[in-house]
Amino acid sequence: MASFASPLSVSITEAQLAWLDERRSHGTLSRSAVLRQVIDAAIAAEQAGLAVPGPLLVASADHR
């Protein structure tokens, strides 16, 4: 099982929350679990050279 860091607080927009909730598999996944999946996918894309590292990755995601 994965080792988890201490909880942290973040603020997201209503649009980001709606996007997040659409990916919760009909509520079977927690928001935290979906966020971990999204972060894992971003890490994998960056390591594979498919994404620009750092803030540019976030900026490009906002413009979709």
C-alpha positions in Angstrom: 0.0 0.0 0.0 1.2 3.5 -0.8 2.6 5.7 2.0 0.6 9.0 2.2 1.9 12.4 3.1 0.2 14.6 5.7 -3.1 16.1 4.5 -2.9 19.6 2.9 -5.5 22.2 2.1 -6.0 23.5 -1.4 -8.5 25.8 -3.0 -9.9 25.1 -6.4 -12.4 26.9 -8.7 -16.0 25.7 -9.2 -15.1 24.7 -12.7 -12.1 22.6 -11.4 -14.4 21.0 -8.8 -17.0 20.1 -11.5 -14.2 18.6 -13.6 -12.9 16.6 -10.7 -16.4 15.3 -9.7 -17.0 14.1 -13.3 -14.1 11.8 -12.9 -15.1 10.1 -9.6 -16.6 7.0 -11.3 -20.1 7.6 -10.0 -18.9 8.5 -6.6 -16.9 5.3 -6.0 -13.6 7.2 -5.9 -12.9 10.0 -3.4 -11.9 13.4 -4.7 -8.5 12.8 -3.1 -8.1 9.5 -5.0 -8.9 11.2 -8.3 -6.4 14.0 -7.5 -3.7 11.4 -6.8 -4.5 9.8 -10.2 -4.3 13.1 -12.0 -1.0 13.9 -10.3 0.4 10.5 -11.1 -0.6 10.9 -14.8 1.1 14.4 -14.9 4.3 12.9 -13.4 4.3 10.1 -15.9 3.7 12.4 -18.8 6.5 14.7 -17.7 8.9 11.9 -17.2 8.0 10.5 -20.7 8.6 13.9 -22.2 5.0 14.3 -23.2 4.4 17.3 -21.0 6.3 20.5 -20.1 7.3 20.3 -16.4 6.3 22.8 -13.8 3.8 25.7 -14.0 3.5 25.4 -17.8 1.8 22.0 -17.4 -0.8 23.7 -15.1 -1.3 26.6 -17.5 -1.8 24.4 -20.5 -4.4 22.3 -18.6 -6.4 25.5 -17.8 -6.7 26.4 -21.5 -8.4 23.2 -22.7 
